[in-house]
Amino acid sequence: MPLVVDGMAFFLALVLSLYGTPLARKAALRFNIVDRPDGRLKRQAEPVPYLGGLAVYLSFLITLAMTFDFSRAVLGLLLAGTIVVMLGLIDDFGVLTPGAKFAGQLVAVFVLIKSDIRIELSFLPYWAQVALTMIWMVGLINAFNIIDVMDGLAGGVAAVSAIFLFIAAVATADADAPVQMAALAGALLGFLFYNRHPARIYMGDAGSMFIGFLLGAVAMTLQYTHRSVIGLFAPVLILGVPIFDTFFVMVIRYLRGIPVFLGSPDHFALRLRRWALTVPQVVAWSCAASLVLGGAGLGVMWLPFNRAVMLVAAVTMLLLGAAVWLKRMDMTPQGTGRHHTREGTGGRAGDRTGVTHGR
């Protein structure tokens, strides 16, 4: 019976998103809520409307309202998520400073913790659990915001991550997370129908921050260590693609001597695009990487200790190798992305290969 409810939630959210996203696009165009090309980091051919994230959020919220019994924890999750969505909407209007944005994220995480949703590790004192929760949540909110640099990328990776968290939740007999992840996956797939390249609508900060918040929050509530303590790495692996991109961008900007929060074309997706892959190919490879990392995440939950350690070590080595390879790509305006061995194939005018909001 629970799987029937999960299936209903998935299809209801899918239908609501397919219906609601065009309405959000129409509203964004009417009120001129659009992302305009700037010739530097934003290279789409023409302004593209925001508010896709609002359609995802409303599809998710309405689905839960119709299929789910709200507990105190779930109400706290939805309240905190609503704060994040409102924060993102204000940011989409371009009137929010980075400091105010960060403060708003902390408020949302505080509401989450007040609802008893936090990282619970018995070997850590309460204050350390709260601090780790703050770091994890703010990191994930901004990780999905950072990865939203290409048509279909953030939504596709988030949908894959939601599916793996759904599997993990079902496997551990969690009461709330399966239907939440099913609803999120359905809402994202409906949105991706309009967000695939060339995108007719963007999710905006409201969407990217919300999905990062929701995935990060649900990932904290699941139990991963029924076989070994190495299972703690499961959520990091399942959400590994945005986490990898965040750390990769931070390290590259540090090595270049520029502020970590300054927008620059250092993301792994933009480097793959420069390497000569098309936008759909970059998204497909990114989703494939998320599938592999998600499988590894489930693996460390179920494998014995020694094999789980070997799996984590192997994945770590692969990611380090990928980071070194990506770093070697020439991202200067005159560079080719292939170490000057052939003519470059950087983003064309009609491609969304730039970073929005200076990410």
N, C-alpha and C positions, 0 to 999 in steps of 0.2 A: 504493500500500500504506500509506504513512503516514496518509493521510486515512481509510482504513478503521479503523486503530487509533484515530485521534482520534474517529471516530464511535462505536466500541465504548466508548471511555472516557466519552463524553458519556452514552450510554444506560445504561451500568452505574452511573454516579454518580447519574443521575436515579432509577433504580429503587431503589438503596440509600437515597437520601435520602427518597423517598416511603415506604419501609418503615421507615426509622430515625427519622424525625422524630416520628411518633406514639409510638414507644417512649421517646424523649427527653422528650416531653410527660408521659407517664405517670410516668416516673421523677421529673421535676421536681415534679409534684403530690404524689407519695408522700412526698418528702423536703422538701416545702414550699419549694422553690426558685422563688419567684414574685416578680413585680413588682407591688407593691401601690399602688393609687391614693393620692395624697396631697392632692388637691384644689387643688394649686398648679401643678405642672408635669406631674404624672401624672394624666390625667383619664379613663382607661379605666373602664368600669363596674364591673369586678371584677378581682381579682388574676389575672394571666396568667403561666403558667409560662415560665421561661427554658429553657436548654439546647438551643435550636434550633441554635445555633452549633456545639455538639458533634456534632450529627447531620451538619451540613455538613462539618465537619472529618473525621470518620470515613468518610463517603462518599467524600470526596476521597482520603484516605489509602489506603483499601482498593482503590479503583479504580486508583491508581498502582501499588500492590503487585501487581495482577493483570495490568497491561497495559504496564508500563514497566520498563526496565533502569536501576537506580540507579547514577548516577555519584557522584563525591565531591561535586560541586556540588549535586546533587539531594539527597543525604543531608544536606548542610549546610542546605539550604533547609528540609527537613522538620524537622530538629532545631530550627532557629530558630523555625519556625512552631509547633512543639509547645510551645516555651517561651511564645510569645505566647498560645496557647490556654489553657495552665495559668494564666498570669497573669490572663487574662480570667475564667476560672472562679472564681478566688479573689476577683476584684473583684465578680463577680456575687453573692457571699456578703456583700458590703458590708464587708469587713474590711481592704481595701487602701487605704493612704493615697495621695494623688496623687504624692508623692515616690517611694514604693516602686514605684508603677505605672510611672513614668517611668524609674526605674533598671532595672526589668525589661525594658522596651522597648529600652533601650540595650544590655543584655546580649544580647538576641535579635539586634539589628543587628550587634553585634560578632561573633557566631557566623557571621552571613551574610558579613561581610567576611573573616573567617578562612577561609571556604570559597571565596574569590576571586569572590564575587558583590558587585559594587559598580559605581558609576558610573565609566566609563572615558572620560575626555576627554583626548586627547593634549596639549592646550595647557595643562592644569593639572598642577601637581606632585602627587605621590602624596598628601601630607597634605591637600591641598585636595579631591581626589577622595573621600577618606575622610570629610572633614567634610561635603561635599555629600551623600554617601550617608546619613550620620546624619540630616541635616536632612530629606532626602527621605523616608526610611523612617519616622522618628518622625512626620513630618507626615502621611503617608498612613495610618498606623495609627490616628492620632487623628482624621483627617478622616472616615473611615468610621464611627468610633465616634460622632463628633459628628452625622453625618447620620442616624443611626438614631433618628429621633424620630417615626416614623409607620409604620403597618402597611404592609409591602411596599416601603418606600422604599429603604432601604440595600440590601436584597437585589436589588431590581429594577435599580437603578442599577449595582450591582456586576456583575450578569449581563450587562447591555449592555456594560459596560467589558471584561469578560472576552471577549466575542465579538469586539470590535474588536481587542483584543490578540491573539486567536487569528488573525484575518485578517492583522494586521501580522507575526506570527511566521511564518505560512505564506508570505507574500509575500517574506520575507527568508530563507527556507529555514532557519529556526532548528530545531535538533535536538530540544530539550526542551520549549520553551514551548507549542507547539500542543496537545499531549496534556494538559498541566497546565491550560491555559485551558479546554479542552473538558470536562475533569473538573470543574473549578470551576463552569462554567456549568451543567452537568447537576445538580450537587449543589444549587446555588442555586435552580434552577427547581423541583426537587422540594420544597425547603423552602418556597418561595413559595406552593405549593399550600395550605399550612397557615398561612402568615403573611399572606396577603392579607386585606384588611379585611372583616369584623372578625377580627383575628388570634386564632388558637387557641394560638399559641406565639410567643415572641420569640427572636431569635438571641442576645441578651445581649451583654455585652462580649466574651465568648470568641469569638463569631461575627464581630462587627463588626471587632474588632481583627485577627482572623485573615485576613479577606478583604482588609482594607486592607494588611496585611503582604504577602500573597501577590501581590496585584495590583501593589503598589509594587515588589516584588522582581523579578517577571517583567518589568515595564516597564523596569527598569534593564538587563536582559540583551539586549534587542533592538537591532538596528542600524537607525537611522532616517535616516541622512545619505547614502545612496547617490546621491541627486540633488542635494541642497544641504544646507548647514549648518543651514538653517531647520528641517530635519526634527527637530532637537533639541526643538522645541516639541510634537512629536506625542504623547509620553506625558502631557504637561501637559494637552493638549486632550482626549485620550481619557479621562483621569481628572478632567476639568474640573469636573463638578458638585460632588463633595465638596470639591475644592480651592476652588472659588468660595464654597461655603457656609462653609468654615473662615475664609477671609479676610474674608468679609462679616460674620460673627458677631464676629470679633475687632475689626474697625473699629467696628461699631455699639456694642459694649460699651465700647470706648475712648472714643468720643464721648459716651457716657452717663456716663462716669466710674465704671464698675464694673469689678471685676477680670475679666480676660479669661477666666479659667477658672471663673467663677461661672455656674451654670446660669441661663438666662433664655430667654424665648420670642422670640428674635431670629432664628431660622433662617428661611431663605427659604421652606421648606415650610410653616412655621407662619404666615408672613405671607400666603402664598397661601391657606391654609385660612381665615384671618381675612377674606380678601378675598371669600369666599363660595364657593370651590371645595370640593367634597366630598373626602374622603380619597382615594378611587380616582382622582378627577380630578387631584389634586395629584401622585400617584404617576405617572399617565400622562404628565402634562406634564413631570415630572422625567426620566422615561425618554426622552421625546421629545427633551428638551434634551441628554441624554447621547448619543442617536443622532446629533443634529446635530453635537455637539462631536467625537464619534468619527469621523464622516465628515470633518470638518475636519482631524482628526489624521492620517487616512490621506492626505488631500489634500496636506498640507505635506510628506509623505514623497515624493510622486510628482510634484508640480508643480515647474516650473523656479523658480529663486531668486526672481525678481521677482514672479511670481504667488503663490508661497508667502508672501512678505512681505505682499502685499496681503490674502491670506486671514487671516493672523494679525492684521493691523491691523483688519480688519473684525470678526472675532470679538471682539477686545479692546474695540472700541467698543460692540458689542452687549451685552457683559457689563457694561461700565461703565454703560450706559443702564439695564440691568435692575437694577443695584445702586441707582442713584439712584431709580428707580421704587419698588423694594421699601422703601427707607429712608423714603420719604414716608408709608408706611402707618402709621396710628395703632395701636400695639399696647398702649395703656393698657387697663386693665380696662373703662373706659367707652367706649373707642374702637370704631369700626366697621370699621376697616381700609380704608375707602373715603373717607377724609378727611371724615367726618361728613356724607356726602351721602345716606346711607340707613341703615336699621336694620342693626346688625351681625349677623353669622352665625358667631360664634365656635364653638369645639368644643362639641358636646353631650356629655352625660355618658357616652354609649356610645362616643365616639370616642377613639382614641388620638392625641391631638394634642399631648401634652406631651412633655417631655424626660425621659429616664431617667437616673438617676445624676447629676443635676445638670449635665447637659451644657450 
